[in-house]
């Protein structure tokens, strides 16, 4: 919700926590979806390098 309302600063820690939870559950698809959202959030915050890293991880996971 925070990202959808344009609050990338608030979204970042929430998405990082959510990704860890999905990883612990072994839910690869949901983990990849979080990586996409993290990439979008990081891009909105101006961290292009980290955004590309997250999006690349998501792309590889979706391709598996």
Secondary structure, 3 states (H helix, E strand, C coil): CCCCCCCHHHHHHHHHHHHHHHHHHCCHHHHHHHHHHHHHHHHHCCCHHHHHHHHHHHHHHHHC
